[in-house]
Every structure is written in C-alpha cells, then in structure tokens.
C-alpha cells in the first residue's frame, strides 16, 4: 500500500463506476479515476470508518486530551523555567 494521506471520494449518484478520488499534497493534487484505484480508497475508507469511535466517544477523548493540555499549560505558567 502507498503512503497514507488525505483523500476525498467524489460520488456521482448511485453509479460507483463514476466515483473519482481526489488527493492533495503540499505542491500538487491528483484526481484518480481508475476503478481499481478508486476501489482501494473506498476499502481504506471502510476500514477507517469501522475502526473509528462513535461521535460521543471521540468527543470525550478529545475533551480529555484538551483538559490534560490545558493543565500542562497552567503548570508551566505557574512554575516557569
């Protein structure tokens, strides 16, 4: 499998054969129309979606990280260097 990165699957109605994948890098972007390559991205999306937490669980995880981050900032400000 190639390097991971962001991608968007552009769907045009119920016809999967019309799907196009858009990928974007720092200096270029690419539209992928090859059906086999589009299928690889569709499969990756399915795997990512099935591994993701539910919305509320994700939000709680982010709140926990944010709280820990703020606590560390407050500690650093209270006892500088």
PyMOL CGO cylinders between C-alpha atoms (Angstrom):
from pymol import cmd
from pymol.cgo import CYLINDER

trace = [
    CYLINDER, 0.00, 0.00, 0.00, 1.25, 3.51, -0.79, 0.3, 1, 1, 1, 1, 1, 1,
    CYLINDER, 1.25, 3.51, -0.79, 1.83, 6.34, 1.59, 0.3, 1, 1, 1, 1, 1, 1,
    CYLINDER, 1.83, 6.34, 1.59, -1.20, 7.24, 3.65, 0.3, 1, 1, 1, 1, 1, 1,
    CYLINDER, -1.20, 7.24, 3.65, -2.69, 10.65, 3.19, 0.3, 1, 1, 1, 1, 1, 1,
    CYLINDER, -2.69, 10.65, 3.19, -5.91, 12.55, 2.94, 0.3, 1, 1, 1, 1, 1, 1,
    CYLINDER, -5.91, 12.55, 2.94, -8.34, 11.82, 0.19, 0.3, 1, 1, 1, 1, 1, 1,
    CYLINDER, -8.34, 11.82, 0.19, -11.90, 12.59, -0.78, 0.3, 1, 1, 1, 1, 1, 1,
    CYLINDER, -11.90, 12.59, -0.78, -14.14, 10.22, -2.67, 0.3, 1, 1, 1, 1, 1, 1,
    CYLINDER, -14.14, 10.22, -2.67, -16.34, 12.17, -5.04, 0.3, 1, 1, 1, 1, 1, 1,
    CYLINDER, -16.34, 12.17, -5.04, -19.52, 10.25, -5.74, 0.3, 1, 1, 1, 1, 1, 1,
    CYLINDER, -19.52, 10.25, -5.74, -21.83, 10.96, -8.63, 0.3, 1, 1, 1, 1, 1, 1,
    CYLINDER, -21.83, 10.96, -8.63, -25.12, 9.30, -7.86, 0.3, 1, 1, 1, 1, 1, 1,
    CYLINDER, -25.12, 9.30, -7.86, -25.65, 5.59, -7.35, 0.3, 1, 1, 1, 1, 1, 1,
    CYLINDER, -25.65, 5.59, -7.35, -23.14, 4.58, -10.01, 0.3, 1, 1, 1, 1, 1, 1,
    CYLINDER, -23.14, 4.58, -10.01, -19.89, 3.51, -8.31, 0.3, 1, 1, 1, 1, 1, 1,
    CYLINDER, -19.89, 3.51, -8.31, -18.14, 3.40, -11.69, 0.3, 1, 1, 1, 1, 1, 1,
    CYLINDER, -18.14, 3.40, -11.69, -18.37, 7.20, -11.82, 0.3, 1, 1, 1, 1, 1, 1,
    CYLINDER, -18.37, 7.20, -11.82, -16.59, 7.72, -8.46, 0.3, 1, 1, 1, 1, 1, 1,
    CYLINDER, -16.59, 7.72, -8.46, -13.39, 9.78, -8.51, 0.3, 1, 1, 1, 1, 1, 1,
    CYLINDER, -13.39, 9.78, -8.51, -10.82, 10.13, -5.73, 0.3, 1, 1, 1, 1, 1, 1,
    CYLINDER, -10.82, 10.13, -5.73, -9.17, 13.50, -5.05, 0.3, 1, 1, 1, 1, 1, 1,
    CYLINDER, -9.17, 13.50, -5.05, -5.86, 13.56, -3.18, 0.3, 1, 1, 1, 1, 1, 1,
    CYLINDER, -5.86, 13.56, -3.18, -3.94, 16.66, -2.23, 0.3, 1, 1, 1, 1, 1, 1,
    CYLINDER, -3.94, 16.66, -2.23, -0.29, 17.22, -1.34, 0.3, 1, 1, 1, 1, 1, 1,
    CYLINDER, -0.29, 17.22, -1.34, 1.81, 20.24, -0.48, 0.3, 1, 1, 1, 1, 1, 1,
    CYLINDER, 1.81, 20.24, -0.48, 2.58, 21.09, -4.09, 0.3, 1, 1, 1, 1, 1, 1,
    CYLINDER, 2.58, 21.09, -4.09, 0.04, 19.20, -6.17, 0.3, 1, 1, 1, 1, 1, 1,
    CYLINDER, 0.04, 19.20, -6.17, -3.28, 17.44, -6.28, 0.3, 1, 1, 1, 1, 1, 1,
    CYLINDER, -3.28, 17.44, -6.28, -4.47, 14.40, -8.17, 0.3, 1, 1, 1, 1, 1, 1,
    CYLINDER, -4.47, 14.40, -8.17, -7.77, 13.06, -9.42, 0.3, 1, 1, 1, 1, 1, 1,
    CYLINDER, -7.77, 13.06, -9.42, -7.89, 9.26, -9.61, 0.3, 1, 1, 1, 1, 1, 1,
    CYLINDER, -7.89, 9.26, -9.61, -10.43, 7.77, -11.98, 0.3, 1, 1, 1, 1, 1, 1,
    CYLINDER, -10.43, 7.77, -11.98, -9.07, 4.23, -12.38, 0.3, 1, 1, 1, 1, 1, 1,
    CYLINDER, -9.07, 4.23, -12.38, -11.78, 1.96, -10.91, 0.3, 1, 1, 1, 1, 1, 1,
    CYLINDER, -11.78, 1.96, -10.91, -9.28, -0.40, -9.23, 0.3, 1, 1, 1, 1, 1, 1,
    CYLINDER, -9.28, -0.40, -9.23, -7.51, 2.50, -7.51, 0.3, 1, 1, 1, 1, 1, 1,
    CYLINDER, -7.51, 2.50, -7.51, -10.82, 4.09, -6.53, 0.3, 1, 1, 1, 1, 1, 1,
    CYLINDER, -10.82, 4.09, -6.53, -11.81, 0.72, -5.00, 0.3, 1, 1, 1, 1, 1, 1,
    CYLINDER, -11.81, 0.72, -5.00, -8.61, 0.74, -2.90, 0.3, 1, 1, 1, 1, 1, 1,
    CYLINDER, -8.61, 0.74, -2.90, -9.57, 4.13, -1.49, 0.3, 1, 1, 1, 1, 1, 1,
    CYLINDER, -9.57, 4.13, -1.49, -13.16, 3.00, -0.92, 0.3, 1, 1, 1, 1, 1, 1,
    CYLINDER, -13.16, 3.00, -0.92, -11.81, -0.01, 1.02, 0.3, 1, 1, 1, 1, 1, 1,
    CYLINDER, -11.81, -0.01, 1.02, -9.50, 2.24, 3.06, 0.3, 1, 1, 1, 1, 1, 1,
    CYLINDER, -9.50, 2.24, 3.06, -12.45, 4.49, 3.92, 0.3, 1, 1, 1, 1, 1, 1,
    CYLINDER, -12.45, 4.49, 3.92, -14.48, 1.48, 5.07, 0.3, 1, 1, 1, 1, 1, 1,
    CYLINDER, -14.48, 1.48, 5.07, -11.61, 0.25, 7.29, 0.3, 1, 1, 1, 1, 1, 1,
    CYLINDER, -11.61, 0.25, 7.29, -11.12, 3.71, 8.81, 0.3, 1, 1, 1, 1, 1, 1,
    CYLINDER, -11.12, 3.71, 8.81, -14.86, 4.12, 9.39, 0.3, 1, 1, 1, 1, 1, 1,
    CYLINDER, -14.86, 4.12, 9.39, -15.22, 0.74, 11.06, 0.3, 1, 1, 1, 1, 1, 1,
    CYLINDER, -15.22, 0.74, 11.06, -12.25, 1.44, 13.36, 0.3, 1, 1, 1, 1, 1, 1,
    CYLINDER, -12.25, 1.44, 13.36, -13.47, 4.90, 14.39, 0.3, 1, 1, 1, 1, 1, 1,
    CYLINDER, -13.47, 4.90, 14.39, -15.14, 5.53, 17.71, 0.3, 1, 1, 1, 1, 1, 1,
    CYLINDER, -15.14, 5.53, 17.71, -18.71, 6.79, 17.92, 0.3, 1, 1, 1, 1, 1, 1,
    CYLINDER, -18.71, 6.79, 17.92, -19.12, 10.58, 17.84, 0.3, 1, 1, 1, 1, 1, 1,
    CYLINDER, -19.12, 10.58, 17.84, -19.65, 10.97, 21.60, 0.3, 1, 1, 1, 1, 1, 1,
    CYLINDER, -19.65, 10.97, 21.60, -16.71, 8.69, 22.48, 0.3, 1, 1, 1, 1, 1, 1,
    CYLINDER, -16.71, 8.69, 22.48, -14.49, 10.66, 20.09, 0.3, 1, 1, 1, 1, 1, 1,
    CYLINDER, -14.49, 10.66, 20.09, -15.63, 13.95, 21.60, 0.3, 1, 1, 1, 1, 1, 1,
    CYLINDER, -15.63, 13.95, 21.60, -14.93, 12.65, 25.12, 0.3, 1, 1, 1, 1, 1, 1,
    CYLINDER, -14.93, 12.65, 25.12, -11.43, 11.54, 24.09, 0.3, 1, 1, 1, 1, 1, 1,
    CYLINDER, -11.43, 11.54, 24.09, -10.70, 14.96, 22.60, 0.3, 1, 1, 1, 1, 1, 1,
    CYLINDER, -10.70, 14.96, 22.60, -12.03, 16.71, 25.74, 0.3, 1, 1, 1, 1, 1, 1,
    CYLINDER, -12.03, 16.71, 25.74, -9.71, 14.53, 27.83, 0.3, 1, 1, 1, 1, 1, 1,
    CYLINDER, -9.71, 14.53, 27.83, -6.67, 15.43, 25.71, 0.3, 1, 1, 1, 1, 1, 1,
    CYLINDER, -6.67, 15.43, 25.71, -7.65, 19.09, 25.78, 0.3, 1, 1, 1, 1, 1, 1,
    CYLINDER, -7.65, 19.09, 25.78, -8.06, 19.09, 29.57, 0.3, 1, 1, 1, 1, 1, 1,
    CYLINDER, -8.06, 19.09, 29.57, -4.64, 17.48, 30.00, 0.3, 1, 1, 1, 1, 1, 1,
    CYLINDER, -4.64, 17.48, 30.00, -3.09, 20.00, 27.60, 0.3, 1, 1, 1, 1, 1, 1,
    CYLINDER, -3.09, 20.00, 27.60, -4.59, 22.96, 29.49, 0.3, 1, 1, 1, 1, 1, 1,
    CYLINDER, -4.59, 22.96, 29.49, -3.46, 21.51, 32.82, 0.3, 1, 1, 1, 1, 1, 1,
    CYLINDER, -3.46, 21.51, 32.82, 0.10, 21.20, 31.48, 0.3, 1, 1, 1, 1, 1, 1,
    CYLINDER, 0.10, 21.20, 31.48, -0.01, 24.81, 30.25, 0.3, 1, 1, 1, 1, 1, 1,
    CYLINDER, -0.01, 24.81, 30.25, -1.22, 26.03, 33.62, 0.3, 1, 1, 1, 1, 1, 1,
    CYLINDER, -1.22, 26.03, 33.62, 1.57, 24.10, 35.35, 0.3, 1, 1, 1, 1, 1, 1,
    CYLINDER, 1.57, 24.10, 35.35, 4.18, 25.60, 33.00, 0.3, 1, 1, 1, 1, 1, 1,
    CYLINDER, 4.18, 25.60, 33.00, 2.86, 29.14, 33.62, 0.3, 1, 1, 1, 1, 1, 1,
    CYLINDER, 2.86, 29.14, 33.62, 2.72, 28.66, 37.41, 0.3, 1, 1, 1, 1, 1, 1,
    CYLINDER, 2.72, 28.66, 37.41, 6.33, 27.42, 37.60, 0.3, 1, 1, 1, 1, 1, 1,
    CYLINDER, 6.33, 27.42, 37.60, 8.36, 28.99, 34.79, 0.3, 1, 1, 1, 1, 1, 1,
    CYLINDER, 8.36, 28.99, 34.79, 11.69, 27.59, 33.85, 0.3, 1, 1, 1, 1, 1, 1,
]
cmd.load_cgo(trace, "trace")
